[in-house]
Amino acid sequence: MVYADANWNEAYDAASEEVILRHEALSADITVTIPSGSSLAGSDPYLMFNGSGYPRLKTGAFGGGTIEMSNTSPRSSSIIIDPAGRVRSCKTGLC
């Protein structure tokens, strides 16, 4: 789900904030993992951008990193978010 955090409390408030994009759950044959060295890793992973478009953690630190997606075929892709907010994808292992 993508929403604009109008009150900057880092949580979705249904009564006051608009959902910009919502997507159904991924199919069961798709696996999403976050490598342990990524700043996106943690018990409750998330991806957040500040008002200037830079990826940030709730602490204010850099919030980019890598997200790996794979399915039952031997293919997998990595989504990489750099400090400037640029998002790119490549085949996992070839990035």
ABEGO torsion letter per residue (X at the ends): XBBBBAAGAGBBBAAABBBABBBBBBBAABBBBBBAABAABEABBBBBBBAAGBBBBAAGBBABEBBBBBBABABBBBBBBBAAGBBBBBBBGAX
